[in-house]
Amino acid sequence: MTAPAIRHLRHLALLGLLAGALAVGAPLQAEPSDHDLARQALEQGQVLPLRTVLDKVERDYQGQVLKIEFEHEDGRFIYEIRLLQHDGHLAKLEVDATSGEVLKVKRKRR
């Protein structure tokens, strides 16, 4: 094979590798993170501030917050809050982020 033909094959191989890398790279439009979704909803006045919800939950359910998730389910914004309660139970609460109403509580012994 001649030198120009080898260069041409190398260029084709590099273009193939580049095309493959682009095809398996990051998706064109990534889903917004929970953090971004929560910030946008708060800025638009669609949800209560987390601190407001936590004050109520900590007062009513007497415990230490271990984990918080923000979700958008069935057209509703939800704070999912996990607490370690003073009696040793773990409580998982689903709270309507718009009203602060506790929708569901699951408790289990640690």
Buried (B, 14 or more C-beta within 10 A) or exposed (E): EEEEEEEEEEEEEEEEEEEEEEEEEEEEEEEEEBEEBBBEBBEEEEBBEBEEBBEBBBEEBEBEBEEBEBBBEEEEBBBBBBBBBEEEBBBBBBBBBBEBEBEEEEEEEE
